[in-house]
Amino acid sequence: MNKLAQAFSFRHACKQFNEDRKITSTDLNAILEAGRCSPSSFGLEPWHFVVIDNPDLKTQIRAVCYDQKQITTCSQLVIILYRKASQFTLQSDYLRRAVARELPNRDDETAIDIVSQSLINFLEQGLADGLTIDHWSEMQGYIAAANMMTAAAYNGIDSCAIGGFQHNSLVKILEKSIPQFSGDAWGVTLCLTFGYRVKQPADHIRWPLDDLCTFL
């Protein structure tokens, strides 16, 4: 079995971490790099990663995550944010910078206007059939989350993806903790916990490929 396959086998939803073991800065950066390098629709990377070490803040967040002990026992908690529709406008500094970096002349405001408006139109038209820009943006974060958890497992680090949280209450905590953070501009995709397991997990249970795949 190669090391990537070993990582998939190693990874599980760790429910309690060893509070005495901390992830090194080198390993943590490797996990975050996996998220940063993840693919995204149009290459817009509509995410932001909030890395939390502070025990008091973890305790506050655990209370709005249905008291899941992963939050306070993990080495690091990473909250994946997604950019809301308010950041996909012609006046959005984020969108204009994202567009400009792909242009031959990054200072060409007319070209930035044209490409930005084209993207906005495509998103609004393409997502009109029951899917919102917010939902599209939120889904991008799952790609980054999967890559971060795989990168962690590749280095023998455990993780757990937590989608069970009180969204508005978590946003309020972040608004108090992060200068210039606003729930009008950002939503929460997932909470990821990273650290080292206390006990060995049960074997994975997975459907066989024959049940999961249709070949045409």
Protein Blocks (a to p, Z undefined) as FASTA:
>chain_A
ZZklmmmmmpccdfbdcfkbccdfklmmmmmmmmmmpccehhlopaccdddfblklmmmm
mmmnoopaklmmpmbdcddddddfklmcfklmklmmmmmmmpfblmlmklmmmmmmmmmm
mmmmmmmnopafklmmmmmmmmmmmmmmmmmmmnopacdddfbdcfklmmmmmmmmmghi
afklpccfbdcdddddfbdcdddddddfklmpccZZ
